[in-house]
Amino acid sequence: MADLRVDLAGIKSPNPFWLASAPPTNSGYQVQRAFEAGWGGAVWKTLGDPILNVSSRFAAVSFNGQRVAGFNNIELITDRPLDVNLKEIYETKKRFPNHAIVASLMVEPKQEKWHEIVKKVEAVGVDGLELNFGCPHGMAERGMGAASGQVPELVEKQTYWVKEVAQTPVIVKLTPNITDITATAEAAVNGGADSISMINTINSLAGVDIDTWDTIPHVAGKGAHGGYCGPAVKPIALHMVGECARNPLINVPISGIGGISNWQNAVEFMLMGATNVQICTAAMHHGFRIVEDMIDGLNNYLDDKNLSSVMELVGKSVPKYSDWGDLDLNYQIVAQINNDVCINCNKCHIACEDTSHQCIDMLKDSNGKSYLKVREEDCVGCNLCSIVCPVDGAIEMIEVAHSMPAMTWNERQAVIGAFPTALGIGNK
């Protein structure tokens, strides 16, 4: 079996699966149950000045029969006294010395506030700190969370204040509610962050009850935007992890968060540059024991790939992640329909005819039986037909062999700039 141990900026854990700072890590009882189930680490629910939470506070978006495709919450940081949390952290670390316990922290953007809480938390034996610059609701209105995390200067300054006194590694948790997450990631690195984690939740409203006209959720008939997470946000999170991983100025390890529901998702995040992953919604949906399947699946995957350590996955796909202008304009694929597998539902034809390039014909063979065929000379390889097809193997996207050399948009523009007249562009 492969070695699943990971080291995130000096924070070691027996496997890469951590619970994210959220309701599942609200107490020592929960974190200890999680470690017993097999989780490698946990980021304690955010500590700070205790607040009052509202009721109700969760909502979910289900789609096409899938429960909790997305999850929305308006819950804030811990509503339990700091000394109670610290006592439970100490007891949990003493019982599970080889598991990672990271304290998530959020206080006002004042140097003395950060110094005070860092010293108190590190005194009980945490393995690291995660600075919550991402919470998009409630705390942001008080000048914390995303209110700080959307301002690179504040991210850098507060990270620096923490690093002035911190004795353990500092992770900076970033908000996705920003135009360019690399700006705040660079600011965190400039402030001395040992690692960054992403993404925190996305501004959202789960829905509106069309009978009562109340928002979902609502509190006595009034609602507010909350934080969105769950499987639906995974593509957004994966993109932001990749953007930071390929940025040479962000040279610290990444803890990946956002819609991770199984071991395959974890592998994707690690290939795209994450050293470990943090999970919340999947645990809330299915319970702590889902980690057993994640561990088994990851072990089997690494064995199949002949890899001895999970750390060998980290960043392997980053060199493949680029800008649109670096893609080969001459590369071509086309769709091919396997009529032995096709069930003639015609979804591919309808999708192509109505919304794509009208290159799938409905034909009849010599016996009068209907079948579908792609006109390959008109196919642009958009993938839509294979995406809407309900039958695995009925449509394949096949690479077209040709003799044309690779040509990217950036290369093309460089040639145009150097030889506009030769290409018939510009003044003659």
Order of alpha helices (4+ residues) and beta strands (2+ residues): beta-beta-beta-alpha-beta-beta-beta-alpha-beta-alpha-beta-alpha-alpha-beta-alpha-beta-beta-beta-beta-beta-alpha-beta-alpha-beta-alpha-alpha-beta-alpha-beta-beta-alpha-beta-alpha
